[in-house]
């Protein structure tokens, strides 16, 4: 039974979240405010700006922020406040608009830290944030191309690079008997381009052959038939569609269902968003399919279960892919913001100051601190002691010189289930990412 203090703490978090969500949209299907600055910016708080690809990842950030605020906030009592504006695609016109919004966040509202999910959008926002010395954080950006960005150390991400996910997918495809594969991706999407290339390298290293890697137009969400000869004519053992939206992937599978493909599909995290398998018209199209994603945490760990229970209680839905990463991102940022404020003697640390504290709070040495211990972690920092954050998404994590996560990232593996007609999680793989 929950004790009185815990009940009160949870009640305060619920009230604060209700107030926040009334201003910026609540559940997954609730649209965000048209002008996020009018409804969400708080001049008396420490503001973070985010462009979440999915509202449920925004909600995970709000949950973390209000847990911080429920224990007194940061920097001598300031609220941690999130200004969130979403986007639905990664087309060129919308990215221009996102860049303008980012400029407004930085120049008009002096927001020192901005975050987003899509690898493509991370790279485009970096064109705005890096010259302005604004810290840019990725909660689901996994493209290998981010590692070598010319970013002056102002871009960090919390999920692992697809170099490791590609190794997992190549191994799964090989074990399933595939010796040839064709992949496809959206031509403007660095996530898809990077993952398909990394997969090709890993699969080829095993002795497999990538027959083709087909780039599709960025505005294509239906009408894939003209590309089917490039994809299926060579009769690959497997097909690897890496499209940014799970709905687009479902459309592709549905349109290809009548061509008599005898192989199987492999999928990455982009296809595992909520409702993907429910959007497949004929579940037989998925027979033999395999998927892997780093988007969840170590499910058996206390920290993941703690986060998942809080998320379920607050939003009445299960934590989805990369929600744990979004939650962890706010938690580790809170530690870095507090440390930056103390060592620079300010209650408004710049993005550069926070950047300089990120590795200090999520790398050895230091007292291991998890989200459930965030109050203790902040207190240690205020006493001048070192902390080493680990989260709900990964039980062993740190940042390297490129702002990439190292440690032991976790991948969920899925196989098609004849019984349910869906992709079902079958195992978790923990791999070393400190190569």
FENWO-V343332 format. One line per field, one symbol per residue. ss: DSSP state (A for helix, B for strand, O for the rest). burial: b if it has 9 or more other ideal C-beta (glycine too) atoms within 8 Angstrom, else e. A space follows every 50 residues. Layout:
BEGIN
ss=???
burial=???
END
This chain:
BEGIN
ss=OOOAAAAAAAAAAAAAAAAAAAAAOOOOOOOOOOOAAAAAOOOOOBBBBB BOOOAAAAAAAAAAAAAAAAOOOBOOOBOBBBBBOOOOOOOAAAAAAAAA AAAAAAAAOOOOBBBBOOAAAAAAAAAAAAAAOOBBBBOOOOOAAAOOOO OOOOBBBOOOOAAAAAAAAAAAAAAOOOOBBBBBBBOOOAAAAAAAAAAA AAAAAOOOBBBBBBBBOOOOOOOOAAAAAAAAOOOOOBBBBBOOOAAAAA AAAAAOOOOOOOOBBBBOAAAOOOOOAAAOOOAAAAOOOBBBBOOOOOOO OAAAAAAAAAAAAAAOOOOOOOAAAAAAAAAAAAAAAAAAAAAOOOOOOO AAAAAAAAAAAOOOOOBBBOAAAAAAAAAAAAOOOOBBBOOOOOOOBBBO OOOOBBBOOBBBBBBBBOOOOBBBBBBBBBOOOOO
burial=eeeeeebebbebbbebbeebbeebbebbebebbeebbeebbeeebbbbbb bbbbbbbbbbbbbbbbbbbbbebbbeebbbbbbbbbbeebbeebbeebbe bbbbbbeebebbbbbbbbbbbbbbbbbbbbeebbbbbbbbbbbbbbeebe beebbbbbbbbbebbbbbbbbbbbebebebbbbbbbbebbbbbbbbbbbb bbbbebebebebbbebebebeeebeebbeebbeeebbbbbbbbbbbebbb bbbbbbbeeeeebbbbbbbbbbbeebbebbeebebbbbbbbbbbbbbbbe bebbbbbbebbbebbebebbbbbbbbbbbbbbbbbbbbbbbbeeebeebb bbbbbebbebbbbeebbebbbeebeebbebbeeeeebbbbbbbbbebbbb eebbbbbbbbbbbbbbbeeeebbbeeebbebebee
END
